[in-house]
Amino acid sequence: MRLNDENDEEEGPKTMSHCSIGHLQQEKSFVIVGYALTSKKVESFLKPKLEGLARNKGILFVAIDQNRPLSDQGPFDIVLHKLTGKEWRQILEEYRRTHPEVTVLDPPDAIQHLHNRQSMLQCVADMNLSDTYGKVGVPRQLVIKRDSSSIPDAVTKAGLILPLVAKPLVADGSAKSHELSLAYDEYSLQKLEPPLVLQEFVNHGGVLFKVYIVGEAIKVVRRFSLPDVTKRELSKNAGVFRFPRVSCAAASADDADLDPSVAELPPRPLLERLAKELRRRLGLRLFNLDIIREHGRRDHFYVIDINYFPGYGKMPGYEHIFTDFLLSLVQSRYKKRSV
């Protein structure tokens, strides 16, 4: 059972035997979390501070051996995963069917919904969320699956307004899937490489909000983003500008001296309602939203991306939030059994 790993290493994480795990569960009442993660995700997420805090709370992270059948391992209370590939999805779906007592974070079919940017934002668009705290939508977008020469005509027919943000259609967590381009003129659109999604660029003060969701917990951080584009700049600039990745921890805007109208976080009640509805519609508990506020409109927000199992290691205090979440899953399961 050797599965896709973005950064394979010669020696993987050490695993524990079935007997050893069972002994820990019985003798010390440990919650056993089996994890199947890429080596890159292990490094960024399973940091010593997280593992130490987890052990103090009675949680033990155990690496799943990708070379052995999953059903032969464990027993697990929770399976935490972020691997790609059809083979892995089939293995995990079969495991969920034969081990209903184990919580799988998250269902592979639900995750697959976020791997396509055509369908990714549809849940948000369908919600048409608007209340006293603000309005949440998605930028107008167009999917181009082939033939770059047809893009200018397709954009004209769709009525999209330049500049346009071009993103790969597939969002699988790889570095390439995070690359984006900003196209200033119709001629340059032919230089883009399908399959891709074109989104109207919305001026947002150069700041986006990363909304991390861990179960019912919500944490928001500011990140620097692409600067606003003025009409003058649009008339003078031409071509396609490529960006390897817009947002990262190094570009934190939490401590920057920003205009209050730009820096103000989205209203908490609005985010709570949005997160609750997306948890229900997507069937996911571990994801984040990239949200922008339309510049000059305090209560107009746009979701521009949704990511499964994002870089929680960049989220302040993620160790406590994540371990509390894992414990809550086990506690709620026991409550259901006792009813």
Secondary structure, DSSP 8 states (H G I E B T S, - for coil): -----TT--SS------HHHHHHHHHHH--EEEEEEE-HHHHHHHS-HHHHHHHHHTTEEEEE--TTS-GGGS---SEEEEE--SHHHHHHHHHHHHH-TTSEEES-HHHHHGGGBHHHHTHHHHHH-EEETTEEEE---EEEE-S-GGGHHHHHHHHT--SSEEEEESB-SSSTGGG-EEEE-STGGGGGS-SSEEEEE----TTEEEEEEEETTEEEEEEEE------HHHHHH--SEEEES-S--GGGB-TTS---HHHH----HHHHHHHHHHHHHHH--SEEEEEEEE-TT-TTEEEEEEEEES--GGGSTTHHHHHHHHHHHHHHHHHHHHH-
